[in-house]
Amino acid sequence: MKPRHLLLIASIAAFVLSAVSAGGAFANDRYATPPPVVLSPDLSAPWVMQLQPQRYSVQAAPAAAPRYYRNSASSRQALAPTVRPITRQQARKKQEKTLRQNVTYQQGSFIRSGVTPPQNPKQPSAGMNPIFLPQEVDYSASHKAGTIVIDTRNKFLYLVGENGKARRYGVGVGKEGFGWKGTETVSRKAEWPTWHPPKEMIARERKKGRILPVRMEGGIANPLGARALYLGSTLYRIHGTNAPSTIGRAVSSGCIRMRNQDVEDLYERVPVGTKVVVL
């Protein structure tokens, strides 16, 4: 066969193949463009189609955002989302919220467990004169060591010691018309006592528009506070308080009230049977 015939056949074949390839390209033009067709330079050999390798630049589809599930183990393996920096004001608000939650939880824990919140016995409570803080003082009265003496006029409670000394605490006493004097003994002691308001107190407070409970369990909200020392068969007690700012004032219905940390200290120092003198 003559060379010109070979060239003609090759040209026809190239045209047909280009048409077929073009049709495939139209069908798949969304994915890629077919490479160009190149004829073999060696016309004496059986004709072949040489395809020029094409370099594709493949752009991967964007990955879907990871999904997070509250109780899914796979969520721990997912990539963490991008964390945006927070402003100083946002950080301060977050810190204040955490502090409020901690305080609320601690107060609830104290009430449920009946434990006195941490307090510094050397610091006066809000609204309290520092003179009413516990301290060792000279005491020259004739009462025996171990006797409790309550000076209602000056709002002091003395635990008489040895060698002319006494431990002095500030107290709250009965308001006008509710004060009393006399000698009693500690008949019973109780930790975080339950409060049973007397019927007379319930009726008296009801007239003022205040409804008292018949019974109130012990806790930091209880008016009897952390400890109570019951005096004889009377309704009077030496007890703690939920209002430490009233120490040094005449505000009670006749009971002798102390700061919780002070009554806890006195509670450990005196046994049942201790003599109590109210002046």
C-alpha positions, 0 to 999 in steps of 0.5 A, spaced: 500 500 500 502 506 498 504 511 503 499 516 501 494 511 502 496 510 509 496 517 511 489 517 508 486 511 512 490 514 518 486 521 517 480 518 517 481 514 523 483 520 527 477 523 525 472 518 527 476 517 534 475 524 535 468 524 534 467 519 538 471 522 544 468 528 543 461 525 544 464 522 550 467 529 553 460 532 552 457 526 556 462 527 561 464 534 561 462 535 568 468 531 571 474 532 566 476 534 559 479 528 555 486 529 553 488 531 545 489 525 540 496 525 537 498 520 531 504 516 531 510 519 527 512 512 525 507 511 519 510 504 517 508 501 523 500 499 524 497 506 526 496 507 534 493 513 538 498 516 543 494 519 548 498 525 552 497 524 559 493 529 562 494 532 569 488 533 573 487 538 579 482 534 583 479 539 588 475 535 594 468 536 596 468 540 603 468 535 609 461 535 612 462 538 619 462 533 625 456 531 629 456 531 636 452 527 641 451 528 648 452 520 650 456 518 644 463 515 645 464 517 637 463 524 639 470 524 643 473 522 637 471 527 633 475 533 631 473 539 636 470 545 633 474 552 632 474 555 639 472 563 638 476 567 643 472 570 648 472 577 650 475 580 657 468 582 659 465 575 657 470 571 661 469 576 667 461 574 667 463 567 666 467 567 672 462 571 676 457 565 674 461 560 677 462 563 683 455 564 684 453 557 683 459 555 688 456 559 693 449 557 692 451 549 692 456 550 699 450 554 702 445 548 700 450 543 703 451 546 709 444 546 711 443 539 709 449 537 713 448 541 719 455 544 718 457 551 720 459 555 714 467 557 715 467 563 720 473 566 723 472 567 730 477 573 731 473 577 726 467 580 728 460 579 724 457 584 720 454 590 724 457 587 730 462 591 735 469 588 736 468 588 743 464 582 743 469 578 741 471 572 745 477 574 750 480 572 756 479 578 762 480 579 769 474 577 773 474 578 781 467 575 783 466 570 788 463 565 783 466 558 783 470 556 777 466 553 771 460 557 773 456 561 767 455 568 769 450 573 764 451 580 765 444 582 761 446 590 762 452 590 758 451 584 754 456 579 756 457 572 758 462 570 763 465 563 764 469 563 770 476 560 770 481 560 775 486 565 778 481 571 777 480 570 770 474 568 766 473 567 758 468 573 756 463 572 750 458 577 747 451 576 747 444 578 745 439 578 751 431 579 752 428 585 749 424 590 754 419 586 757 422 580 756 428 580 760 429 576 766 434 574 772 435 568 776 439 562 777 439 555 773 443 550 771 444 547 764 439 541 764 440 539 757 445 540 751 443 539 743 447 540 737 443 544 731 437 543 735 430 543 732 426 549 734 419 549 737 416 556 737 412 557 744 404 558 742 405 565 745 410 567 740 406 564 735 400 568 737 404 574 738 408 574 731 401 572 728 399 579 730 404 582 727 403 579 720 409 574 721 407 566 721 412 562 724 412 554 723 410 550 729 417 546 728 423 548 724 429 543 723 436 545 725 440 548 720 444 555 719 437 558 717 434 556 724 434 561 729 437 557 735 443 556 731 449 551 731 448 549 739 443 550 745 444 549 752 437 549 755 436 552 762 433 548 767 425 547 766 424 554 763 423 555 755 430 559 756 436 557 752 443 559 751 444 558 743 447 560 737 443 565 732 442 566 724 443 573 725 450 574 728 449 582 727 444 582 733 450 580 738 450 586 743 443 588 743 437 587 747 433 583 741 430 576 744 424 573 747 428 572 753 434 567 751 441 568 751 444 568 744 451 568 741 455 567 735 455 560 732 462 559 733 462 562 740 456 558 742 460 552 739 466 553 743 462 554 750 458 548 748 465 544 749 467 547 755 461 546 760 457 540 762 450 538 763 449 541 770 453 547 770 450 553 774 448 559 770 447 566 774 443 571 770 444 578 773 
